[in-house]
Amino acid sequence: MDITPPAFTIQILFILGIVNLVTLLLIYATCRCIPGSVISRITGNLMQYTAYKSFFRYHCYLWWVLWTSVIIHATLGVWLLGVSS
C-alpha cells in the first residue's frame, strides 16, 4: 500500500536534488579546507569582509542540511524505484 502517490514523491525527489546541488555549492564556496581549489584561493581574501563572515558562520549548518537532504533523497529514491537485482 502506497503512503504517498508516486507523482508527489518524484516532485519531492526533484526538489531535494536541487537542494543537494545548492547546498553543495554553498559548502564549496564557504569551505577553506579544500586544498588547491579555486574557491579556497578566492575565498582566502574574503574573510576580511563582514558580509562573508556572517555567511561563513552558517557553514556547519549547511552540512546538516546537505546530509539530511541526501538521506531523505536516497531513501525516497530506493523506496520509489526499488533496488535493482
Secondary structure, 3 states (H helix, E strand, C coil): CCCCCHHHHHHHHHHHHHHHHHHHHHHHHHCCCCCCCHHHHHHCCHHHCHHHHHHHCCHHHHHHHHHHHHHHHHHHHHHHHCCCC
